[in-house]
């Protein structure tokens, strides 16, 4: 018997995402993050989808602001919106301020190159946590 409100999921259930579209959307995001700019057919083949389904997935991601399409070559790539989400998570997480950091001596700076080629410096919460000088 399980406590009220506790959900136990079988291994069989956990092997496949119960919401197929979520699996496809995040699959496309992860693929573009790994490979960079890709064409429609290349994306469809890599995801194991037909061209129409891949197109609808990419259009949805464009609508939501996670993907952009290059007007010159028609290829798709991620926007920096995913970085914005990650930044929000980092700001809410106090784990960066605890002693459990992997290596407090490493520089947490990350350089992000935007489509226009300008460099932006994004920092973790180390300065805010008082760890910058360590």
C-alpha positions as CSV (number, residue, x, y, z in Angstrom):
1,X,0.0,0.0,0.0
2,X,1.3,3.5,-0.9
3,X,0.8,6.8,0.9
4,X,-1.9,9.0,-0.5
5,X,-0.5,11.2,-3.2
6,X,2.5,9.0,-3.8
7,X,2.9,7.9,-7.4
8,X,4.8,4.8,-8.2
9,X,5.8,4.4,-11.8
10,X,6.7,1.1,-13.3
11,X,9.9,0.8,-15.3
12,X,7.9,0.1,-18.4
13,X,6.0,3.4,-18.0
14,X,9.2,5.3,-17.5
15,X,10.9,4.0,-20.6
16,X,8.7,6.1,-22.9
17,X,7.7,9.7,-22.4
18,X,3.9,9.7,-22.0
19,X,3.6,13.0,-23.9
20,X,5.0,12.4,-27.3
21,X,5.1,16.1,-28.3
22,X,7.2,17.0,-25.3
23,X,9.7,14.3,-26.2
24,X,9.8,15.7,-29.8
25,X,10.1,19.3,-28.7
26,X,12.9,18.7,-26.2
27,X,14.6,16.3,-28.7
28,X,14.7,19.1,-31.2
29,X,16.1,21.6,-28.6
30,X,18.8,19.1,-27.5
31,X,19.7,18.3,-31.1
32,X,20.1,21.9,-32.1
33,X,22.1,22.5,-28.9
34,X,24.5,19.7,-29.8
35,X,24.8,20.2,-33.6
36,X,24.1,23.9,-34.1
37,X,22.4,25.3,-37.2
38,X,20.6,22.6,-39.1
39,X,18.3,22.3,-42.1
40,X,14.8,20.9,-42.0
41,X,15.5,17.6,-43.7
42,X,18.7,17.1,-41.6
43,X,16.7,17.8,-38.4
44,X,13.9,15.5,-39.5
45,X,16.3,12.6,-40.2
46,X,18.2,13.1,-37.0
47,X,15.0,13.0,-34.9
48,X,13.5,10.1,-36.9
49,X,10.5,12.2,-37.9
50,X,8.9,13.0,-41.3
51,X,9.5,16.4,-42.8
52,X,6.0,17.8,-41.9
53,X,6.2,16.8,-38.3
54,X,9.7,18.2,-37.9
55,X,8.5,21.4,-39.6
56,X,5.6,21.7,-37.1
57,X,7.9,21.1,-34.1
58,X,10.4,23.7,-35.4
59,X,7.6,26.2,-36.1
60,X,6.3,25.7,-32.6
61,X,9.8,26.3,-31.1
62,X,10.1,29.5,-33.2
63,X,6.7,30.7,-31.9
64,X,7.8,30.1,-28.3
65,X,11.1,31.9,-29.0
66,X,13.5,29.0,-28.6
67,X,14.5,28.6,-32.2
68,X,15.1,31.0,-35.1
69,X,15.3,30.4,-38.8
70,X,18.2,32.0,-40.8
71,X,16.5,34.0,-43.6
72,X,19.5,33.5,-45.9
73,X,19.9,29.7,-45.8
74,X,16.6,28.5,-44.2
75,X,18.4,26.7,-41.4
76,X,17.3,26.5,-37.8
77,X,19.2,27.3,-34.6
78,X,18.6,27.9,-30.9
79,X,18.1,31.4,-29.6
80,X,19.5,32.5,-26.2
81,X,16.1,32.0,-24.5
82,X,17.3,28.7,-23.1
83,X,20.2,30.5,-21.5
84,X,17.7,32.9,-19.9
85,X,15.8,30.0,-18.4
86,X,19.0,28.5,-17.0
87,X,19.9,31.9,-15.5
88,X,16.6,32.1,-13.7
89,X,17.2,28.6,-12.2
90,X,20.7,29.6,-11.1
91,X,19.4,32.8,-9.5
92,X,16.8,30.8,-7.5
93,X,19.3,28.1,-6.5
94,X,21.4,28.7,-3.4
95,X,23.5,25.6,-4.2
96,X,26.1,27.9,-5.9
97,X,26.7,29.5,-2.5
98,X,27.3,26.3,-0.6
99,X,30.6,24.5,-0.1
100,X,29.5,21.8,-2.6
101,X,30.9,23.6,-5.6
102,X,32.8,21.3,-7.9
103,X,35.9,23.5,-7.9
104,X,35.7,26.9,-6.3
105,X,38.9,28.0,-7.9
106,X,37.6,27.8,-11.5
107,X,36.5,30.9,-13.3
108,X,32.7,30.6,-13.8
109,X,32.6,33.0,-16.7
110,X,31.1,31.8,-19.9
111,X,31.4,33.6,-23.2
112,X,28.3,33.4,-25.4
113,X,28.6,34.4,-29.1
114,X,25.3,35.7,-30.4
115,X,24.3,35.6,-34.1
116,X,25.6,39.1,-34.6
117,X,29.0,38.0,-33.4
118,X,29.2,40.2,-30.3
119,X,30.5,38.6,-27.1
120,X,28.5,38.7,-23.9
121,X,29.9,37.7,-20.5
122,X,27.5,35.7,-18.3
123,X,28.6,35.0,-14.8
124,X,27.3,32.6,-12.2
125,X,26.3,33.8,-8.8
126,X,29.8,33.6,-7.4
127,X,30.3,37.3,-7.0
128,X,26.9,37.5,-5.3
129,X,27.9,34.6,-3.0
130,X,31.2,36.3,-2.1
131,X,33.3,33.6,-3.8
132,X,34.8,35.6,-6.6
133,X,38.2,36.1,-4.9
134,X,38.8,32.5,-4.0
